[in-house]
Amino acid sequence: MPLPANPLSGRPMRRLALFVAVFATIVAVGTEPSHGPHQSWKQRWQQFSGSFHPQVHAESAVAEGAALGNVDGWAVRECAGDKEQTHWGWGGDRQRVCEMRTMRLGTPSKLDVSSMNGGIHIEGENRQDVVVEARVEAWSDDAQDANGILHSVQIEANDGLIRDKGPSFHWGNRGYAVTYTIHAPHQLSAELKTMNGGIGLAHLNGQLRFDTTNGGVDLTDLSGDVKGSTVNGGLDIALSGQHWNGQGLDAETTNGGITLNLPERYAAHLETGTVNGGIEVNFPVTVQGEIRHHLTTDLNGGGPTIHAETTNGGVTISHADAESM
């Protein structure tokens, strides 16, 4: 059936929704902290869209910044390499301040991390304890006000329960964000939730739950029972080994593409699909009928279910070099 020349004609509510979405995007671009006052529009847009991916840049920064002291059990340091203090914003330049806060926890039975603005990344390592690195940023038109906002942000860490809170802002040139990088044992149960930020999970085995509204999700070398979703952001999944160890993986996004990489001999029951987009499989698979918007197949004899689904976005499935994982 041919589409009308103007799909928005006669649909005032859709036009209104589109206007609100574009306006919100413009405001968000203006309120997102950047890294220099003289950036092009393209650079600002790339930086804004990049904030939807897991924030992993803080992993090595904490050891480099100068020590500032201790606050409520957190060791505080300067953010390494942060020399620029003026950041572009909608309506003018902004002053930004940043500090790294680090806390070593015991061995909690579960990590429960929730944040409003900022990404959450957990890295599984050969260790028994948990180290939490929190990159806290604040910005305002006035440097003194930005410092006031920064020092008003509190982070509570109690037996694996991690929460941050600070002043409330709506629109404008004032705000803050907390980005977490957590070093934890490989065997871990965790529940992660953020509103504006990406989520990353790597080298972990356990019951893992994640949820973000505006942010991409990066899942690397996982096992156990893993479930979660994002609304606005892509899924980047890298499997390792010969098969999934545990119950399986169930990941979904509403607005975003899916990239799935797995070893050539990986055995799994694969389920994937998209409503508005295509599916590209870069190796031979056995299916009944044509691959269009849905794919269900057993790879190398089958195994635990790997389910990855999107509403608006494409799906790309490829073989990956196992050594690169």
C-alpha positions in Angstrom: 0.0 0.0 0.0 1.6 3.4 -1.0 2.3 5.8 1.9 0.8 9.3 1.9 3.0 12.1 0.7 3.1 13.5 4.2 2.7 10.9 6.9 2.3 13.6 9.6 -0.6 15.4 7.9 -3.9 15.3 9.8 -2.1 13.9 12.9 -1.6 16.8 15.3 -0.8 14.6 18.3 2.0 12.9 16.4 3.3 16.3 15.3 3.3 17.5 18.9 5.1 14.4 20.1 7.7 14.8 17.4 8.2 18.5 18.4 8.6 17.6 22.1 11.1 14.8 21.3 13.2 17.1 19.1 13.0 19.9 21.7 14.0 17.5 24.5 17.0 16.3 22.5 18.2 19.9 21.8 17.9 20.7 25.5 19.7 17.5 26.5 22.5 18.3 24.2 22.9 21.7 25.9 22.8 20.3 29.4 25.1 17.4 28.9 28.7 18.1 30.1 31.3 18.2 27.4 35.1 18.5 27.2 35.9 21.8 25.6 34.3 25.2 24.9 35.1 25.3 21.2 33.5 22.2 19.8 31.6 21.9 16.6 27.9 21.0 16.6 28.8 17.6 15.2 31.3 17.0 18.0 28.6 18.1 20.6 26.1 15.7 19.1 28.5 12.8 19.0 29.4 13.5 22.6 25.7 13.6 23.6 24.9 10.4 21.8 28.0 8.8 23.2 26.7 9.4 26.7 24.1 6.6 25.9 26.9 4.1 26.0 28.4 2.6 29.1 30.8 5.0 30.8 34.1 3.0 31.3 36.6 5.9 31.1 36.8 6.2 34.9 38.5 2.8 35.4 42.1 4.0 35.3 41.6 7.6 36.2 41.2 7.2 39.9 44.9 6.3 40.5 46.2 9.4 38.7 44.3 12.3 40.3 45.7 14.1 43.4 44.3 13.1 46.7 41.8 15.5 48.2 40.9 13.7 51.5 38.1 11.5 52.8 34.4 12.2 53.0 31.9 9.8 54.7 34.2 6.8 54.1 35.0 7.7 50.5 38.6 8.5 49.4 38.3 11.6 47.2 40.7 12.5 44.4 40.8 14.9 41.5 39.6 13.7 38.2 42.7 12.8 36.2 43.4 14.9 33.1 40.6 17.3 33.9 42.2 20.7 33.0 39.4 22.2 31.1 36.8 23.8 33.4 34.6 25.7 30.9 32.0 23.6 29.1 29.7 24.5 26.3 26.0 24.7 27.2 22.7 25.8 25.7 22.7 29.5 26.4 26.4 30.0 27.0 29.6 28.5 28.5 29.4 26.6 31.7 31.8 25.9 34.6 32.3 22.2 35.4 34.0 20.5 38.4 34.8 16.9 38.9 36.1 14.5 41.5 36.6 10.8 41.9 35.3 9.0 45.0 36.5 5.5 45.9 35.3 3.0 48.5 36.4 -0.5 49.2 33.5 -2.8 50.3 33.7 -6.2 51.8 32.0 -9.1 50.0 28.3 -8.3 49.7 26.0 -11.1 48.7 24.4 -8.7 46.1 25.1 -5.4 44.5 22.1 -3.1 44.1 23.1 0.1 42.3 20.7 2.9 41.3 21.5 6.3 39.8 19.5 9.1 38.0 22.2 10.5 35.8 25.3 8.5 34.9 26.5 5.2 33.7 27.2 2.0 35.7 29.9 -0.4 34.7 30.9 -3.6 36.6 34.1 -5.5 35.8 34.5 -9.0 37.1 38.1 -9.7 38.3 40.1 -12.2 40.3 39.3 -10.7 43.7 37.2 -11.2 46.8 36.3 -7.6 47.7 34.4 -4.9 45.8 35.9 -1.5 44.9 33.5 1.3 43.8 34.8 4.2 41.8 32.3 7.1 41.4 33.1 9.9 39.1 31.0 12.9 40.3 30.6 15.8 38.0 28.7 19.1 38.5 28.2 22.1 36.2 26.7 25.5 36.3 27.1 29.0 34.8 29.1 30.0 37.9 32.1 28.1 39.2 31.3 28.6 42.9 27.7 27.3 42.3 29.1 24.2 40.4 31.4 23.5 43.4 28.4 23.8 45.7 26.4 21.3 43.6 29.4 18.9 43.6 29.8 18.9 47.4 26.0 18.5 47.9 26.0 15.2 46.0 25.9 12.3 48.5 26.6 8.6 47.8 25.5 6.0 50.2 27.1 2.5 50.2 25.6 0.1 52.7 26.1 -3.7 52.4 26.0 -3.6 48.6 23.2 -1.1 48.3 24.6 2.0 46.5 22.5 5.2 46.0 23.4 8.8 45.1 21.3 11.9 45.7 21.7 15.6 45.1 19.8 18.7 44.3 16.9 18.5 41.8 17.1 20.3 38.5 14.7 20.4 35.6 15.9 22.3 32.5 18.8 24.7 32.5 22.6 24.9 32.8 22.9 23.4 36.3 23.2 19.7 37.0 25.3 16.8 38.1 26.1 13.2 37.1 27.6 10.2 38.9 29.3 7.5 36.8 30.2 4.2 38.5 33.0 1.8 37.7 32.8 -1.2 40.0 35.5 -3.9 40.3 34.0 -7.0 41.7 34.5 -10.8 41.9 33.6 -12.9 38.9 30.8 -14.6 40.9 28.3 -11.9 41.6 24.6 -11.1 41.8 23.7 -7.6 40.8 20.7 -5.3 40.1 21.5 -2.1 38.2 19.2 0.8 37.3 19.9 4.2 35.8 17.7 6.8 34.1 20.3 8.6 31.9 23.4 6.6 31.3 24.7 3.4 29.9 25.2 0.0 31.6 28.2 -2.3 31.1 28.7 -5.8 32.5 31.8 -7.8 31.8 33.3 -11.2 33.0 30.6 -12.0 35.5 28.7 -15.1 36.5 25.5 -14.9 38.5 22.0 -13.4 38.6 22.3 -10.1 36.8 19.5 -7.6 36.3 19.8 -4.2 34.5 17.5 -1.4 33.4 18.2 2.0 31.8 16.0 4.5 30.0 18.5 6.5 28.0 21.6 4.5 27.5 23.3 1.7 25.6 24.1 -1.7 27.1 27.4 -3.5 26.7 27.4 -7.2 27.8 30.7 -9.1 27.5 31.7 -12.6 28.6 28.8 -13.2 30.9 27.1 -16.4 32.3 24.4 -17.2 34.7 20.9 -15.7 34.7 21.0 -12.4 32.9 18.0 -10.2 32.1 17.4 -6.6 31.3 16.4 -3.8 29.0 16.9 -0.3 27.7 14.5 2.1 26.1 16.7 4.4 24.1 20.0 2.7 23.4 21.6 -0.2 21.6 22.7 -3.7 22.8 26.3 -4.7 22.2 26.7 -8.4 23.2 29.9 -10.4 23.1 29.7 -14.1 24.0 32.6 -16.3 24.8 33.5 -20.0 25.4 31.7 -22.9 23.7 28.2 -22.3 25.2 26.3 -20.3 27.8 26.8 -21.5 31.4 23.6 -21.0 33.3 20.0 -20.2 32.6 20.5 -17.9 29.7 20.4 -14.3 28.4 17.3 -12.2 27.9 18.0 -8.6 26.7 15.7 -6.1 25.0 15.7 -2.6 23.6 12.9 -0.4 22.2 14.9 2.2 20.2 18.3 0.8 19.3 20.2 -1.7 17.2 21.7 -5.0 18.4 25.2 -6.3 17.7 25.8 -9.9 18.7 29.2 -11.5 18.4 29.9 -15.1 19.3 32.6 -17.8 18.7 32.2 -19.9 15.6 31.6 -23.1 17.6 29.2 -21.5 20.1 26.2 -23.8 21.0 22.9 -22.0 21.8 19.2 -21.7 21.2 19.2 -18.3 19.5 16.1 -16.0 19.5 16.2 -12.5 18.0 13.8 -10.1 16.3 13.0 -6.6 15.3 9.8 -4.8 14.3 11.2 -1.9 12.3 14.6 -3.1 11.0 16.4 -6.0 9.4 18.4 -9.0 10.6 21.9 -9.7 9.2 23.6 -13.0 9.9 27.2 -13.1 8.7 27.5 -16.9 8.7 25.3 -19.8 7.5 22.4 -20.8 9.7 19.6 -23.4 9.2 16.1 -21.8 9.3 12.7 -22.5 7.8 11.7 -19.8 5.4 13.2 -16.3 4.9 14.9 -14.3 7.6 13.1 -11.0 7.8 12.0 -9.7 11.2 12.5 -12.8 13.4 15.0 -15.6 13.8 14.9 -18.7 15.9 17.5 -21.4 15.4 19.7 -23.8 17.2 23.4 -23.1 16.8 25.8 -26.1 16.9 23.2 -28.4 18.3 21.5 -25.8 20.6 21.9 -24.9 24.3 20.6 -22.4 26.8 18.5 -19.6 25.2 20.1 -16.4 24.0 17.3 -13.9 23.5 18.0 -10.4 22.1 15.1 -8.3 20.7 14.5 -4.7 19.5 11.5 -2.8 18.3 13.2 0.0 16.3 16.6 -1.1 15.0 18.6 -3.6 13.1 20.2 -6.8 14.3 23.7 -7.9 13.3 25.0 -11.4 14.2 28.6 -12.3 13.5 31.4 -14.7 14.5 34.1 -13.3 16.7 37.6 -14.3 17.4 37.4 -16.1 20.7 40.9 -14.9 21.6 39.8 -11.3 21.3 37.4 -11.7 24.1 
